[in-house]
Amino acid sequence: MPKHFKLRTYQRAMICGTGYYLSEDFLGKGTVWDMSSGGWRIQGDHQVKIGMLLTLRMELPEEKMPLEIEQAVVQWVSGEDFGVRIKKIRRSAAIKLERLMGHHLCILPPVEH
């Protein structure tokens, strides 16, 4: 097994929506392709680098205020796609993110024996 391989500890949901990512130097816009309560995969219009700290915002159709992640760190980059790990999130945003995840995760029916 490669040394860089890590098991994901969060369930991921395939959510497609518009998101913004901010650093001290730029504002990028992109598409969030999948999310978890621990991180997001984004396809963006502004190049990022591994280790870069970002603030994330995503507009949600049912909400007046966007979902905001105070601090996320870029974990990987592949072309226009990149993954971030959430480092700092307000409690209210964490609750909103968990509710969003709950709506999008598929719950499989119990297996009958």
C-alpha positions as a Markdown table, in Angstrom:
| # | Residue | x | y | z |
|---|---|---|---|---|
| 1 | Met | 0.0 | 0.0 | 0.0 |
| 2 | Pro | 1.5 | 3.4 | -0.9 |
| 3 | Lys | 2.6 | 5.6 | 2.0 |
| 4 | His | 0.4 | 8.5 | 0.9 |
| 5 | Phe | -2.8 | 6.4 | 0.9 |
| 6 | Lys | -5.2 | 7.3 | 3.7 |
| 7 | Leu | -8.6 | 5.8 | 4.5 |
| 8 | Arg | -11.4 | 8.3 | 4.5 |
| 9 | Thr | -13.1 | 8.7 | 7.8 |
| 10 | Tyr | -16.2 | 10.6 | 6.6 |
| 11 | Gln | -19.0 | 9.5 | 4.3 |
| 12 | Arg | -19.0 | 11.5 | 1.0 |
| 13 | Ala | -22.0 | 12.8 | -0.9 |
| 14 | Met | -22.0 | 13.6 | -4.6 |
| 15 | Ile | -23.2 | 17.1 | -4.4 |
| 16 | Cys | -22.8 | 19.5 | -7.3 |
| 17 | Gly | -23.0 | 23.2 | -6.6 |
| 18 | Thr | -21.3 | 26.5 | -7.0 |
| 19 | Gly | -18.7 | 27.4 | -4.4 |
| 20 | Tyr | -16.1 | 30.1 | -3.8 |
| 21 | Tyr | -12.7 | 29.8 | -2.3 |
| 22 | Leu | -10.8 | 32.7 | -0.9 |
| 23 | Ser | -7.2 | 33.1 | 0.1 |
| 24 | Glu | -5.3 | 36.3 | 1.1 |
| 25 | Asp | -4.5 | 36.8 | -2.5 |
| 26 | Phe | -7.5 | 35.8 | -4.6 |
| 27 | Leu | -11.1 | 34.8 | -4.9 |
| 28 | Gly | -11.8 | 31.7 | -6.9 |
| 29 | Lys | -15.0 | 30.2 | -8.2 |
| 30 | Gly | -15.7 | 26.6 | -8.8 |
| 31 | Thr | -17.9 | 23.6 | -8.7 |
| 32 | Val | -18.1 | 21.5 | -5.6 |
| 33 | Trp | -18.3 | 17.9 | -6.9 |
| 34 | Asp | -18.4 | 16.0 | -3.7 |
| 35 | Met | -18.4 | 16.8 | 0.0 |
| 36 | Ser | -18.1 | 15.3 | 3.4 |
| 37 | Ser | -18.1 | 16.8 | 6.8 |
| 38 | Gly | -14.3 | 16.6 | 6.7 |
| 39 | Gly | -13.5 | 17.9 | 3.2 |
| 40 | Trp | -14.6 | 18.9 | -0.3 |
| 41 | Arg | -13.6 | 18.2 | -3.9 |
| 42 | Ile | -13.7 | 21.3 | -6.0 |
| 43 | Gln | -13.1 | 22.1 | -9.7 |
| 44 | Gly | -12.0 | 25.7 | -9.7 |
| 45 | Asp | -11.1 | 28.6 | -12.0 |
| 46 | His | -8.0 | 29.7 | -9.9 |
| 47 | Gln | -4.9 | 27.5 | -9.4 |
| 48 | Val | -4.2 | 26.5 | -5.8 |
| 49 | Lys | -1.2 | 24.7 | -4.2 |
| 50 | Ile | -1.0 | 21.9 | -1.6 |
| 51 | Gly | -0.9 | 23.3 | 1.9 |
| 52 | Met | -2.7 | 26.6 | 0.9 |
| 53 | Leu | -5.2 | 27.8 | 3.5 |
| 54 | Leu | -8.6 | 28.8 | 2.1 |
| 55 | Thr | -12.0 | 30.0 | 3.3 |
| 56 | Leu | -14.9 | 28.2 | 1.5 |
| 57 | Arg | -18.4 | 29.4 | 0.7 |
| 58 | Met | -21.2 | 27.6 | -1.0 |
| 59 | Glu | -24.6 | 28.9 | -1.9 |
| 60 | Leu | -27.4 | 26.6 | -0.8 |
| 61 | Pro | -30.9 | 26.9 | -2.5 |
| 62 | Glu | -32.9 | 26.5 | 0.7 |
| 63 | Glu | -30.8 | 28.8 | 2.8 |
| 64 | Lys | -30.5 | 32.6 | 2.9 |
| 65 | Met | -26.9 | 32.6 | 4.1 |
| 66 | Pro | -24.2 | 30.6 | 2.3 |
| 67 | Leu | -22.5 | 27.7 | 4.0 |
| 68 | Glu | -19.1 | 29.0 | 5.1 |
| 69 | Ile | -16.0 | 27.1 | 6.1 |
| 70 | Glu | -13.7 | 29.4 | 8.0 |
| 71 | Gln | -10.5 | 27.5 | 7.2 |
| 72 | Ala | -9.6 | 24.6 | 4.9 |
| 73 | Val | -6.3 | 23.3 | 3.7 |
| 74 | Val | -5.6 | 22.1 | 0.2 |
| 75 | Gln | -4.7 | 18.4 | 0.4 |
| 76 | Trp | -4.2 | 17.5 | -3.3 |
| 77 | Val | -4.3 | 19.2 | -6.7 |
| 78 | Ser | -4.9 | 17.6 | -10.1 |
| 79 | Gly | -5.3 | 20.1 | -12.9 |
| 80 | Glu | -8.3 | 22.3 | -12.1 |
| 81 | Asp | -9.5 | 19.8 | -9.4 |
| 82 | Phe | -8.4 | 19.9 | -5.8 |
| 83 | Gly | -9.4 | 18.5 | -2.5 |
| 84 | Val | -9.5 | 20.4 | 0.8 |
| 85 | Arg | -9.7 | 19.2 | 4.4 |
| 86 | Ile | -11.8 | 21.3 | 6.8 |
| 87 | Lys | -9.7 | 22.7 | 9.6 |
| 88 | Lys | -12.0 | 25.3 | 11.2 |
| 89 | Ile | -15.8 | 25.6 | 11.1 |
| 90 | Arg | -18.3 | 27.5 | 13.2 |
| 91 | Arg | -20.8 | 25.3 | 15.0 |
| 92 | Ser | -23.8 | 26.7 | 13.1 |
| 93 | Ala | -22.0 | 26.0 | 9.8 |
| 94 | Ala | -21.1 | 22.4 | 11.0 |
| 95 | Ile | -24.8 | 21.8 | 11.7 |
| 96 | Lys | -25.8 | 23.1 | 8.3 |
| 97 | Leu | -23.2 | 20.9 | 6.6 |
| 98 | Glu | -24.3 | 17.8 | 8.5 |
| 99 | Arg | -27.9 | 18.5 | 7.5 |
| 100 | Leu | -26.9 | 19.0 | 3.9 |
| 101 | Met | -25.0 | 15.7 | 4.0 |
| 102 | Gly | -27.9 | 13.9 | 5.5 |
| 103 | His | -30.2 | 15.0 | 2.7 |
| 104 | His | -27.8 | 13.7 | 0.0 |
| 105 | Leu | -26.4 | 10.5 | 1.4 |
| 106 | Cys | -28.1 | 7.3 | 0.2 |
| 107 | Ile | -29.2 | 5.1 | 3.0 |
| 108 | Leu | -29.3 | 1.5 | 2.0 |
| 109 | Pro | -32.1 | -0.7 | 3.1 |
| 110 | Pro | -31.3 | -3.4 | 5.7 |
| 111 | Val | -30.1 | -6.7 | 4.3 |
| 112 | Glu | -32.6 | -9.5 | 4.8 |
| 113 | His | -31.1 | -12.8 | 5.9 |
